[in-house]
Amino acid sequence: MLVFVGIHTCTFECPKVAERLALGTGDLANGNKADLQAAKRLAKRLYNLDGFRRSDVARHLSKNNEFSRMVAEEYLSYFNFSGLTVDQALRVFLREFALMGETQERERVLSHFSRRYMQCNPNAVPSEDSVHTLTCALMLLNTDLHGHNVGKRMSCTQFIGNLEGLNDGQDFPKDLLKALYNSIKNEKLQWTIDEEELRKSFSELVDGRMDSASHTMKRISSGGNPLVSLAQQSSAQVYKNGFLVRKVHADPDGKRTPRGKRGWKSFYAILKGLVLYLQKGEYHADKQLSDEDLKNAISIHHSLAMRASDYSKRPNVFYLRTADWRVFLFQQMQSWITRINTVAAMFSAPPFPAAIGSQKRFSRPLLPGSNTKLSQEEQLQAHETRFRAMSAELQELRSVPQDRRTKGKDQDEGKQREEFLDFEVRPLLLPKV
């Protein structure tokens, strides 16, 4: 994650003024005119924190223009990663500034790190892309092992499996990946966090019309995937509330919940933003959420609610399947189904592409828990485009006759793919409300 008197006071409050001070009066840092000497001056000041805070550094390295790339190259030239492993170099790098920002901004900064590491260690890994893959994998592993999610932590075997075929089409050496895994497990990656900047960055996940000064940060796990946790603000809109009776039916990845944990329990439910809160007491706007409330909360991004027509033990029951394939049963009915599906469709951010490896194993795409930044029209177009692509893929998959000689593992892969495509297409076929 990227977090980042007299003249100095103005520098902190006016980043554009800071850029002009570094560039001189004739140049601007907006990418229209890239000047190497100006980039060197700004990079030196950023590295020495001359008129800048640690949280300012990432902003200047993450912009998508030529000048920012030049500044980043000059800034990274102050680091010597020769002889260091990727995790050692990453620790050195992250200690110098606050790492925070949107996904593409973080990735740009890590790309600059990967390029510099490759320059210092040309024979350590095959390519800059391989370094970048390892770097991003370590950041995600760090979040998974040391974050606040309550799901099952990633194992070393899973970490190695997730990186299959991503070393320029080959596998990374297992000894290397084991060493990296143990390094992150034994000592988490750390960097300075500016709390004000942290709140500001997370506030971008919600509607820009909200007052970011009133946001209270709450971490809610959607099931163990480090990319799918979200920051929920206290000022998020309440879409529906009322009493619900809940039963846990399946754990992450669709695994059946143990019998002793499936019982029906009554809650007061609040659909607030992209989170369904389940509280034991009735909702009050000024009531502080307890740890138990957060534990019971369900993220509904990319979820699907539908009538449980095959469930006969209780009347008026609906299923809720979440992005990580947990399944809940709720006793209520159509108004909740409609509202959950509407909110999930309108505000879920577009999915990230699934991991691709040389062994062509099926992987579900990563479903971010943040609010979409698309307009309603753009969101609708994104749904329609995704529906057409996935419908065609599902139709093609079902049109291929089953070969009895197909290995059991390949049959399971095909079944998983079909189940996923069917789950993704189904909510897009629901009637509009």
C-alpha positions as CSV (number, residue, x, y, z in Angstrom):
1,M,0.0,0.0,0.0
2,L,1.4,3.5,-0.8
3,V,1.3,5.9,2.1
4,F,3.0,8.9,2.0
5,V,7.6,27.6,8.2
6,G,8.1,30.1,5.8
7,I,8.7,28.1,2.6
8,H,8.4,24.7,4.2
9,T,4.9,25.3,5.5
10,C,3.8,26.2,2.0
11,T,5.6,23.2,0.6
12,F,3.5,20.8,2.7
13,E,0.2,22.5,1.9
14,C,0.8,23.3,-1.7
15,P,2.5,20.3,-3.6
16,K,2.4,22.2,-6.9
17,V,4.3,25.1,-5.4
18,A,6.9,22.6,-4.2
19,E,7.3,21.2,-7.7
20,R,7.8,24.7,-9.1
21,L,10.4,25.5,-6.4
22,A,12.3,22.4,-7.5
23,L,11.9,23.0,-11.2
24,G,12.6,26.7,-11.4
25,T,10.2,29.3,-12.8
26,G,10.3,28.2,-16.4
27,D,9.4,24.5,-16.0
28,L,6.2,22.7,-14.8
29,A,6.0,19.2,-13.5
30,N,2.9,18.2,-15.4
31,G,4.7,16.2,-18.1
32,N,4.5,18.7,-20.8
33,K,8.2,19.6,-20.5
34,A,10.5,17.0,-19.0
35,D,13.8,18.4,-17.9
36,L,16.5,16.1,-16.6
37,Q,18.2,18.7,-14.4
38,A,14.9,19.7,-12.8
39,A,14.1,16.0,-12.2
40,K,17.5,15.6,-10.5
41,R,16.9,18.6,-8.3
42,L,13.5,17.4,-7.2
43,A,14.7,13.8,-6.7
44,K,17.5,15.0,-4.4
45,R,15.2,17.1,-2.3
46,L,12.7,14.2,-2.0
47,Y,15.5,11.8,-0.9
48,N,16.8,14.3,1.7
49,L,13.3,15.4,2.7
50,D,14.3,18.9,2.0
51,G,11.0,20.8,2.3
52,F,9.0,17.6,1.9
53,R,7.4,15.0,4.2
54,R,7.8,11.3,3.8
55,S,4.2,11.2,2.6
56,D,5.0,13.6,-0.2
57,V,7.6,11.3,-1.9
58,A,5.2,8.7,-3.3
59,R,3.0,11.4,-5.0
60,H,6.0,12.6,-7.0
61,L,7.0,9.0,-8.0
62,S,3.6,7.7,-9.0
63,K,2.4,10.1,-11.6
64,N,1.8,8.8,-15.1
65,N,4.0,11.2,-17.1
66,E,7.5,11.4,-18.4
67,F,8.7,13.9,-15.8
68,S,7.6,11.8,-12.9
69,R,9.3,8.8,-14.4
70,M,12.5,10.8,-14.6
71,V,12.2,11.9,-11.0
72,A,11.6,8.3,-10.0
73,E,14.7,7.1,-11.8
74,E,16.8,9.8,-10.2
75,Y,15.3,9.1,-6.8
76,L,16.0,5.4,-7.0
77,S,19.6,6.1,-8.1
78,Y,20.3,7.0,-4.5
79,F,19.7,3.4,-3.5
80,N,22.3,0.6,-3.9
81,F,20.6,-2.8,-3.8
82,S,23.6,-4.7,-5.0
83,G,23.9,-8.1,-3.4
84,L,20.6,-7.9,-1.6
85,T,17.7,-10.3,-2.0
86,V,14.4,-8.8,-3.2
87,D,12.9,-8.8,0.3
88,Q,16.0,-7.1,1.8
89,A,16.0,-4.4,-0.9
90,L,12.3,-3.9,-0.5
91,R,12.7,-3.3,3.2
92,V,15.4,-0.7,2.6
93,F,13.2,1.0,0.0
94,L,10.0,1.1,2.1
95,R,11.7,2.6,5.2
96,E,12.4,5.8,3.3
97,F,8.8,7.0,2.7
98,A,5.2,6.3,3.4
99,L,3.6,3.9,0.9
100,M,0.0,4.6,0.1
101,G,-2.3,5.4,-2.8
102,E,-4.5,3.7,-5.4
103,T,-3.6,0.4,-7.0
104,Q,-2.1,1.9,-10.2
105,E,-0.1,4.5,-8.2
106,R,1.4,1.8,-5.9
107,E,2.3,-0.3,-8.8
108,R,4.1,2.5,-10.6
109,V,6.3,3.1,-7.5
110,L,7.0,-0.6,-7.2
111,S,7.8,-0.8,-10.9
112,H,10.5,1.9,-10.4
113,F,11.9,-0.2,-7.5
114,S,11.9,-3.3,-9.7
115,R,13.8,-1.5,-12.4
116,R,16.5,-0.3,-10.0
117,Y,16.8,-3.7,-8.4
118,M,17.4,-5.3,-11.8
119,Q,20.1,-2.6,-12.6
120,C,21.9,-3.5,-9.3
121,N,21.5,-7.2,-9.6
122,P,21.4,-8.1,-13.4
123,N,22.0,-11.8,-12.8
124,A,19.7,-12.4,-9.8
125,V,16.5,-12.9,-11.8
126,P,15.7,-13.2,-15.6
127,S,13.9,-9.9,-16.1
128,E,12.5,-6.7,-14.6
129,D,9.0,-8.2,-15.0
130,S,10.1,-11.1,-12.8
131,V,11.3,-8.8,-10.1
132,H,8.1,-6.8,-10.3
133,T,6.0,-10.0,-10.0
134,L,8.0,-11.1,-6.9
135,T,7.7,-7.6,-5.4
136,C,3.9,-7.4,-5.7
137,A,3.6,-11.0,-4.4
138,L,5.6,-10.1,-1.3
139,M,3.4,-7.0,-0.7
140,L,0.3,-9.2,-0.9
141,L,1.8,-11.9,1.2
142,N,2.7,-9.3,3.9
143,T,-0.9,-8.2,4.0
144,D,-2.2,-11.7,4.2
145,L,0.1,-12.9,6.9
146,H,0.2,-9.7,9.1
147,G,-3.1,-8.0,8.2
148,H,-6.3,-7.8,10.2
149,N,-8.2,-10.4,8.1
150,V,-9.5,-13.3,10.2
151,G,-9.4,-15.8,7.4
152,K,-6.9,-18.6,7.0
153,R,-3.4,-17.4,6.3
154,M,-1.6,-18.2,3.1
155,S,0.7,-21.2,3.4
156,C,4.1,-21.5,1.8
157,T,2.7,-24.1,-0.6
158,Q,-0.1,-21.7,-1.7
159,F,2.4,-18.9,-2.1
160,I,4.6,-21.0,-4.4
161,G,1.5,-22.3,-6.3
162,N,0.3,-18.7,-6.9
163,L,3.6,-17.9,-8.7
164,E,3.7,-20.9,-11.0
165,G,4.8,-19.9,-14.5
166,L,5.2,-16.2,-13.7
167,N,9.0,-16.1,-14.0
168,D,9.0,-15.2,-17.7
169,G,6.9,-18.3,-18.4
170,Q,8.9,-20.5,-16.1
171,D,8.7,-21.3,-12.4
172,F,10.7,-19.4,-9.8
173,P,13.2,-21.6,-7.9
174,K,11.3,-23.2,-4.9
175,D,14.2,-22.5,-2.6
176,L,14.0,-18.8,-3.4
177,L,10.2,-18.6,-2.8
178,K,10.5,-20.6,0.5
179,A,13.2,-18.2,1.7
180,L,11.1,-15.1,0.7
181,Y,8.0,-16.6,2.4
182,N,9.8,-17.3,5.6
183,S,11.4,-13.8,5.6
184,I,8.0,-12.1,5.4
185,K,6.4,-14.5,7.9
186,N,9.1,-13.9,10.4
187,E,9.4,-10.2,10.0
188,K,6.6,-8.1,8.3
189,L,7.4,-5.4,5.9
190,Q,7.1,-2.0,7.6
191,W,6.9,1.6,6.5
192,T,6.0,4.9,8.0
193,I,2.3,5.7,7.9
194,D,1.0,9.2,8.0
195,E,-2.4,8.8,9.7
196,E,-3.9,11.9,8.0
197,E,-2.7,10.7,4.6
198,L,-4.0,7.2,5.4
199,R,-7.5,8.5,6.1
200,K,-7.4,10.7,3.0
201,S,-6.4,7.8,0.8
202,F,-9.1,5.5,2.1
203,S,-11.7,8.2,1.7
204,E,-11.2,8.0,-2.0
205,L,-12.9,4.5,-1.9
206,V,-16.3,6.1,-1.3
207,D,-18.5,8.6,-3.0
208,G,-16.5,11.9,-3.5
209,R,-19.5,13.8,-2.2
210,M,-19.0,12.5,1.3
211,D,-17.1,14.6,3.8
212,S,-13.8,12.8,4.3
213,A,-13.1,14.6,7.6
214,S,-15.8,12.6,9.3
215,H,-14.7,9.2,8.1
216,T,-13.9,6.5,10.7
217,M,-11.8,3.7,9.4
218,K,-12.9,0.1,10.0
219,R,-11.2,-3.0,8.6
220,I,-13.6,-5.7,7.5
221,S,-12.3,-9.0,6.0
222,S,-14.2,-10.5,3.1
223,G,-12.7,-13.9,3.6
224,G,-8.9,-14.0,3.5
225,N,-7.9,-12.6,0.1
226,P,-5.6,-9.6,0.8
227,L,-6.9,-7.8,-2.2
228,V,-10.5,-8.0,-1.2
229,S,-10.5,-6.2,2.2
230,L,-12.1,-2.7,2.4
231,A,-12.2,0.4,4.4
232,Q,-15.7,1.1,5.6
233,Q,-16.6,4.7,6.6
234,S,-19.1,5.6,9.3
235,S,-20.8,8.0,7.0
236,A,-21.6,5.5,4.3
237,Q,-25.2,5.4,3.2
238,V,-27.7,3.1,4.8
239,Y,-29.7,1.3,2.1
240,K,-31.9,-1.0,4.3
241,N,-32.2,-2.2,7.8
242,G,-34.4,-4.7,9.8
243,F,-34.3,-8.0,11.6
244,L,-32.8,-11.0,9.8
245,V,-32.2,-14.6,10.9
246,R,-28.9,-16.0,9.6
247,K,-27.4,-19.4,9.1
248,V,-23.8,-20.0,7.9
249,H,-24.0,-22.6,5.1
250,A,-20.5,-22.5,3.4
251,D,-17.1,-21.1,4.3
252,P,-14.6,-19.5,1.8
253,D,-14.2,-21.3,-1.5
254,G,-17.5,-23.0,-1.0
255,K,-16.4,-25.5,1.7
256,R,-19.3,-26.8,3.8
257,T,-19.4,-25.1,7.2
258,P,-18.9,-27.6,10.1
259,R,-22.2,-28.8,11.6
260,G,-21.7,-27.1,15.0
261,K,-21.3,-23.7,13.4
262,R,-24.4,-23.7,11.2
263,G,-27.1,-22.7,13.6
264,W,-29.7,-20.1,13.0
265,K,-29.1,-16.8,14.8
266,S,-31.2,-13.6,14.9
267,F,-29.6,-10.2,14.2
268,Y,-30.6,-6.7,13.4
269,A,-29.2,-6.2,9.9
270,I,-28.0,-2.9,8.4
271,L,-27.0,-2.7,4.7
272,K,-24.6,0.2,4.8
273,G,-22.4,0.9,1.8
274,L,-21.1,-2.4,0.5
275,V,-21.3,-4.1,4.0
276,L,-24.1,-6.0,5.6
277,Y,-23.7,-5.5,9.3
278,L,-25.3,-8.0,11.7
279,Q,-25.8,-6.6,15.2
280,K,-27.3,-8.3,18.2
281,G,-28.9,-5.0,19.3
282,E,-31.0,-2.6,17.3
283,Y,-29.2,-0.1,15.2
284,H,-28.5,3.4,16.3
285,A,-26.6,5.9,14.1
286,D,-24.2,7.0,16.8
287,K,-23.6,3.5,18.2
288,Q,-19.9,2.3,18.0
289,L,-19.4,-1.0,16.2
290,S,-18.1,-3.7,18.5
291,D,-15.5,-6.4,17.5
292,E,-18.3,-8.9,17.4
293,D,-20.3,-6.7,15.0
294,L,-17.2,-6.5,12.7
295,K,-16.7,-10.2,12.9
296,N,-20.3,-10.9,11.8
297,A,-20.2,-8.2,9.0
298,I,-20.4,-9.5,5.5
299,S,-18.9,-7.6,2.5
300,I,-21.5,-7.8,-0.4
301,H,-19.2,-6.6,-3.2
302,H,-19.7,-8.9,-6.2
303,S,-22.2,-11.0,-4.2
304,L,-25.5,-12.6,-5.3
305,A,-28.7,-13.0,-3.3
306,M,-31.4,-15.3,-4.6
307,R,-34.4,-17.2,-3.3
308,A,-33.6,-20.6,-1.7
309,S,-36.3,-22.5,-3.6
310,D,-34.7,-25.8,-2.7
311,Y,-34.7,-25.1,1.1
312,S,-37.8,-26.5,2.7
313,K,-37.0,-26.4,6.5
314,R,-38.1,-22.8,6.9
315,P,-40.3,-20.4,4.8
316,N,-39.1,-17.2,3.2
317,V,-35.4,-18.1,3.0
318,F,-32.8,-16.7,0.5
319,Y,-29.2,-17.5,-0.2
320,L,-26.4,-15.0,-0.2
321,R,-23.2,-16.0,-1.9
322,T,-20.2,-13.6,-1.5
323,A,-17.2,-12.9,-3.6
324,D,-15.1,-15.5,-1.8
325,W,-17.9,-18.1,-2.3
326,R,-19.1,-18.2,1.3
327,V,-22.8,-19.0,1.4
328,F,-25.3,-17.7,4.0
329,L,-29.0,-18.5,4.5
330,F,-31.3,-15.6,5.6
331,Q,-34.9,-15.8,6.6
332,Q,-36.7,-12.8,5.1
333,M,-37.5,-12.2,1.6
334,Q,-37.7,-10.3,-1.7
335,S,-37.0,-6.7,-0.5
336,W,-33.7,-7.8,0.9
337,I,-32.8,-9.8,-2.2
338,T,-33.5,-6.8,-4.5
339,R,-31.7,-4.3,-2.3
340,I,-28.5,-6.4,-1.9
341,N,-28.3,-7.2,-5.6
342,T,-28.9,-3.6,-6.6
343,V,-26.2,-2.2,-4.2
344,A,-23.7,-4.9,-5.2
345,A,-24.2,-4.3,-8.9
346,M,-24.1,-0.5,-8.7
347,F,-21.1,0.0,-6.4
348,S,-18.7,-3.1,-6.8
349,A,-15.5,-2.1,-8.5
350,P,-14.5,-4.0,-11.7
351,P,-12.6,-7.2,-11.0
352,F,-8.8,-7.6,-11.5
353,P,-7.7,-10.2,-14.0
354,A,-7.1,-13.7,-12.7
355,A,-3.6,-15.0,-12.3
356,I,-2.2,-16.7,-15.3
357,G,0.4,-19.5,-15.1
358,S,2.1,-21.9,-17.5
359,Q,0.1,-24.8,-16.2
360,K,-3.2,-23.1,-17.3
361,R,-4.9,-23.9,-14.0
362,F,-8.2,-22.1,-13.5
363,S,-8.1,-19.1,-11.2
364,R,-11.0,-16.9,-10.3
365,P,-10.4,-13.2,-10.8
366,L,-9.7,-11.0,-7.8
367,L,-12.8,-9.0,-6.8
368,P,-11.8,-5.7,-5.1
369,G,-14.0,-4.7,-2.1
370,S,-13.7,-0.9,-2.9
371,N,-16.4,1.2,-4.3
372,T,-16.4,1.6,-8.1
373,K,-15.1,4.9,-9.5
374,L,-17.2,4.5,-12.7
375,S,-20.3,6.5,-13.3
376,Q,-23.6,4.6,-13.4
377,E,-23.6,4.7,-17.2
378,E,-20.0,3.4,-17.3
379,Q,-20.8,0.8,-14.6
380,L,-23.7,-0.5,-16.8
381,Q,-21.5,-0.6,-19.9
382,A,-18.9,-2.6,-17.9
383,H,-21.5,-5.1,-16.8
384,E,-22.8,-5.5,-20.3
385,T,-19.3,-6.0,-21.8
386,R,-18.5,-8.5,-19.0
387,F,-21.8,-10.3,-19.5
388,R,-21.2,-10.7,-23.3
389,A,-17.7,-12.0,-22.8
390,M,-18.5,-14.5,-20.0
391,S,-21.7,-15.7,-21.7
392,A,-19.7,-16.5,-24.8
393,E,-17.1,-18.3,-22.8
394,L,-19.7,-20.3,-20.9
395,Q,-21.5,-21.2,-24.1
396,E,-18.2,-22.4,-25.7
397,L,-17.3,-24.4,-22.6
398,R,-20.7,-26.2,-22.6
399,S,-20.6,-26.9,-26.3
400,V,-17.4,-29.0,-26.0
401,P,-18.5,-32.7,-25.5
402,Q,-17.1,-34.4,-22.4
403,D,-14.3,-36.8,-23.3
404,R,-14.3,-39.9,-21.1
405,R,-10.5,-40.1,-21.4
406,T,-10.1,-36.7,-19.7
407,K,-8.2,-36.8,-16.5
408,G,-10.1,-36.3,-13.3
409,K,-8.1,-33.2,-12.5
410,D,-8.9,-31.6,-15.8
411,Q,-12.6,-32.5,-15.3
412,D,-12.5,-30.7,-11.9
413,E,-10.9,-27.7,-13.6
414,G,-13.7,-27.5,-16.2
415,K,-16.3,-27.9,-13.5
416,Q,-14.9,-25.1,-11.5
417,R,-14.7,-22.8,-14.5
418,E,-18.3,-23.6,-15.4
419,E,-19.6,-23.0,-11.9
420,F,-17.8,-19.7,-11.7
421,L,-19.0,-18.5,-15.1
422,D,-22.6,-19.5,-14.3
423,F,-22.4,-17.6,-10.9
424,E,-21.0,-14.5,-12.6
425,V,-23.6,-14.5,-15.5
426,R,-26.6,-15.2,-13.3
427,P,-26.9,-11.8,-11.5
428,L,-26.6,-10.0,-14.9
429,L,-29.7,-11.9,-16.0
430,L,-31.8,-10.7,-13.1
431,P,-34.7,-8.3,-14.0
432,K,-33.8,-4.6,-13.6
433,V,-35.3,-2.8,-10.6
